[in-house]
Amino acid sequence: MHKEEFPLVSIIIPTHNRRHLVERAVLSVLNQTYPNWELHIIDDGSTDDTWSYLLTQLMGWKRQIQSFGRMLKSIQIHQTEHRGVSAARNFGIQKSLGDWVCFLDSDDEWFKEKLEKQIQYHTDHKELYFSQTNEIWNKNGNLLEPKGKYKKLSGHFLEESLALCMVTCSSFIAHKQTLENIGSFREEMKTCEDYDLWNRILYQGHSIGLLAENLLVRYGGHEDQLSNKFQAIERFRLYSLLCLANETWQKSESVPGGLENGKENSNQWTNKQNSLKKAILLRLDTLIHGRKKRGKEVQLFSNWKELFGKNQPIPQKDLLTLLDDSLF
């Protein structure tokens, strides 16, 4: 790549009570072959002395990096109240100065060529504003590559994304201005916030490219993973989809012909709506069936299903029921 082809990349590492893990993620950034980046580490109200650890390590980390001319390598650490990973990432986006922004979970690790190859990918595919890479899973020391339904896709894979989270946050990169136009992470969501963002990107007509090379090690199997903390995790995905449906109805009322943007024809718009509706009804049925099986109240969700079948939006304040842990 020529010097002028090295745009500034902002890297965001949110961390909460990961003092024992965060250094691995940070070192994988310091080892990047790409020469122009800034790193924002956000301590999301940790209670395990993470903040003191970051302060202690900061000068040593800074001594490991070198900047040349207009090229920048910098590290900033931020401490916030504990508001969750979505708020931490959004805070990092607000602080970022880069043309591109990417995320690295504090329990994951990049290959050293990750940024260089991903920026080159976008240099070669200027029509794309978002991409991810392939990855390796490390589950308690066992190395695996995603197979079957977990295999990464490229392009406009909305229907598959509605069914399953198809993008890994730690492998994702976004053109910052385009991401800001779409919107940030929903801060009220304690988990599945990434699933929500990918669907909004795809629903608005963008493609997500794939650099088909393993450039991330994704670690699993530890107890503090968000996916292990909540009962009935599908309720968070249902919340996301119903929010998207409400927002879609609001937009369609203000756009002639019901089209969200001029690039789509009526068939494409109808197909998107039908895919979203199908995904919502499937998750509503799953939720109702599960609650019946456990002897829990289902009338509220049956009423939602009836409303949704009539193309009537469900009030946002009612949707917050899905985020109430005490009800699940």
N, C-alpha and C positions, 0 to 999 in steps of 0.2 A: 504493500500500500504506500502511496505517496503521502508526504507529510500533511498535505491539506485534506487528506481523507481520514484523519484521525479526530472525529468529533469528540467532544467531552462526554463521557459516560458517567452518570451518577449511580452509585451502588448503594442500596439500602439494606442494612442488616438489622432487623428488629430482634430483640432478645428479652426474655423474661425468665429469671432464675436458671440461666444456662451458663453459669460461671465455668463449669467443668467442660463445656463444649465450644463456647464461642471462639476461642483462639484458633481452632482448626479452620473455621470458616474465614476468619480474618486473614490468616496466613495464606489461604488459597487465593485471596484477593491480592495480597502483597506480591505473590509469585506470578501474577498475570504478565504475559508477554506484551499485552496492549499498553501503550505508553501514556494515555491521556484519560485519567479517571479521578473521581473524588469519591470517598467512602464516608457514608453517614451511618454510624452505629447508634441505634436508639435503644437505651435501656428503659424498658416499659415497666417502671416501678418495681424492679426486682427487690426481693427481701433476702437474698442469699449472698450479699456482699458483691454482687456483680459490678456495681458502680465503682467501688473502691478498686476492684481488680482492673477494670478498664482504665482508670486513671493511672494506676501503677504501670500498666503495660504500654500506655500510649507513646511515651517518648522512645521506648525501644522499638516499637513498630515503625515510628516515623524515621528512625535511623536506618531502617531496612529499605527505604524507598528513595529513589532519585528522580528528580524532574529535570528536563532538558528544554531550554528555550521556552517556547510557548506551550510545551507539553506540561501537563499538571498531574501530580500525584499527591493527594492530600487525604488526611483522615480527620474526621470530626466526630466527637462523641456527644450525645445528647441524653439528658435524663428527663423523663416525663412521668406523670402520674400513671398508675396502671389502668389503662383503658382498653387493652387488647391489641392483637396484632394488626387489625385493620387501621386503628387510630395511629399506631406506631408507623406503619407504612405510609399513611397519608401525611403524617408529620414530616417524614423523610422526603416525600415528594415536594412538599412546600419549601423545604430547605434546599432542594436540589437546584443546581445551575446548569446541568448538562442538557445537551440536545436529546440524549437518550437516557432512559432510566431503567434499571433492572433491580431485582430483588434476590437476596440470598438468605434463606432461613439459617438460623444460627446453629442448626445441627447438620447442615449439609456442607458440601465441599466442591469447589470448581476444579476442573482440569486447568492447567496453566494457560492453555491457548483459547479458553472459552470466549473471552471478550474479543480477542483479535479475530477469531474465525467468525463470530456472530456479526461483528461490524462489517467484515468483508462480505458476508452473506447479504447484508442490506445494501452495501455498495453495488453488488451485482444484481439486486432485486429491488430497485428503487420504488417499485409500485407497492411494496409491503411496508407497513408501519409497525408490525408486531411479528415476533417469531419466538420459537422455543428450540431446544436441542434435544437430542436423545440423551438417555441417562442410564446409569447402572444403579441397581438397588443393593444396598448393603443391609441385610437383615441379620443382626447378631453375628456378623462375620461371614455370612453366606452371600456371595455375589451373584446377582441375577439380572437378566435383562427383561424388561416388560414384554409380555407376549399376549397374544389373543386380543381381547377387548381393551387391554391396557397399552397396546402398541400405539405410539404417537402418530398423529395424522397431520396433514398439511392442507391448507386452503380454507374453504368455507364449510366446515363440518358442524354446522349448527345442530342438526338432528342428533348426531352422536354426542355432542357436548351437553345437550339437554338431558340425556340419559345418564351421563357419567362425566366426572371431572376429567377432561382430556388434556389439560395443560398443567405443567409443573411450575409453580411460582419461581423456584430457584433457577430454572432454565430459561425463564421468560425475559424478553427485552421489549421495550416500547418506545416509540417516538413520543417524547414527553408532551408536546403540544397536542398531538392527536389523542393521547390518553386523557389529558385534562379536558378535552372537548367531550369525551365520552362520560367522564365522571370517575371518581375515585372509589376506593373500597367502602362498602357499607359498614359503618362503624358499629352499628347495633348488632351485627352478626358476630357471634363468638367463634364460629367455625363455618366452613363452606363459603367463606367470603371470596375466595379465589374462583370457585365454581361460578359464583354470581357475576364476577367481572368478566370472565371469558365469555359467558353467554351474552352479556350486554355488548361486548365488542363484536361478536359474530352476528348478533341480531341487528346491529346497525349497519351490517353489510360489509364489514371488514373481513379480510382473510388473515389467518395466523400461519406464517410460514414455518417450515421445519428444516433445521440444519440436521441432517440425518447422520449425526456422529455423536458418540458418547462423550459429553463434555461436563457431566455432572455426576457426582456420587451422592445419592439420596439415602440417608440413613433412616432406618426404622427399627421398631422393637423396643424403644424406651417408653417408660410409663407416662411421661409428661406430654406426649403427643396430643394435640387438640382432638383428634378423631377418637381418642380413647376416653375423653373426659365427659362426654354427654350421652344421655339416653336418647334413643330414637333420632339419630342424626339426620334422617331423611326429612325431618320437619324443617330443618334449616334450608334445605334445597327447595322444599315446597314454598317456604316464605319467600325465597329469592324469586322463584318463578311467578308467584302471585304478584309480587311487587312489579316485576317486569310487565306482566299483563296489564296491571293498573296504569302504568306509565304509557304503555302502548295505546290503550284506549284513549287516554288523555291527548296523546299526540295525534291520533287518527281523527279526533274531533276537530282539530285545528288545521289539518292539512287537506286540501281538496282531493277528493277521490280516495282518501284514507291511506295515501302512500306516505311513507316516512321520509323518503328522499327521492329525488328525480331520477336516480340511477336504476330504480326498480320498476318493473311493470306490475300490473295488478295480480298476475299469476304468482310471481315471486312473493309478493306481499301476502297473498292468501295462503301460500304454502308455509310461510313462516308462522303465520297466526295459527294454522292448523297444527303444526308441529308443537308449538307452545301449548296449545289447548290439550293436545293428546298427552303431553308430559305432565301437565298439571292434574288432569283427571286420573292418570295412573297413580300418581303419588297420593292424591286424596283417597283413592280406593285403598291403597296400601295402609295409609294412616288409620282409616276407619276400621279396616279389617283387624289391624293390630290392636286397636283399643278395645274392640269388641272381644277379642280373644283374652285380653287381660282384665275384662270386666270394667272398663272405664267408659266415661260419658262420651257419646259420639254425636249428639244432636247438633252441636255447634258446627261440626265439620260436615255433617249431612246438609245443613242449611247452606253452608258455603258451596257445596257441590251443586245444589239447586240454583243458587244465585249465579254461579259461574256458567252453568248450562244455559242460562238465559242471557248471557253476555252482559251481566251486571257486575260492576266492580265490587270487591269486598273492601269495606273501609279499612284504611291503614291501621287505625287503632285496634281493630279486631285482629289483624294479622299478627300483631305483636304477641298475641296469645301463643303463637308457635315458638317464641323465643323464651317463654317462661318455663324455666327448668322444673319448677314445683308442680307443674301440670303433667310432667312426663317422668 
